[in-house]
């Protein structure tokens, strides 16, 4: 298989922003916008609603800009 490009891609992740944070952020949005208020009649209905939400979310998504000014985080 000589000459083939590698099948991996390295993506820079800022020090204070792991991919897991982005997953947690998405599930938080999903819970707040769909799951807490939803009434679902079956697992299929729930799955369909989640897939529709993901399609709508992806269509209207905007980049998230990470900001960190170097100061320690404080409790609200």
URVENFEN-V856379 format. One line per field, one symbol per residue. psi: psi as a letter, one per 20 degrees, with the letter a starting at -180 (. if undefined). Layout:
# URVENFEN-V856379
psi=???
This chain:
# URVENFEN-V856379
psi=kqiqqqjqpppppqhknrhhghgggghgggghhghhiqppirhggggggghgggggghhjqqqpopppjiqqqqq.
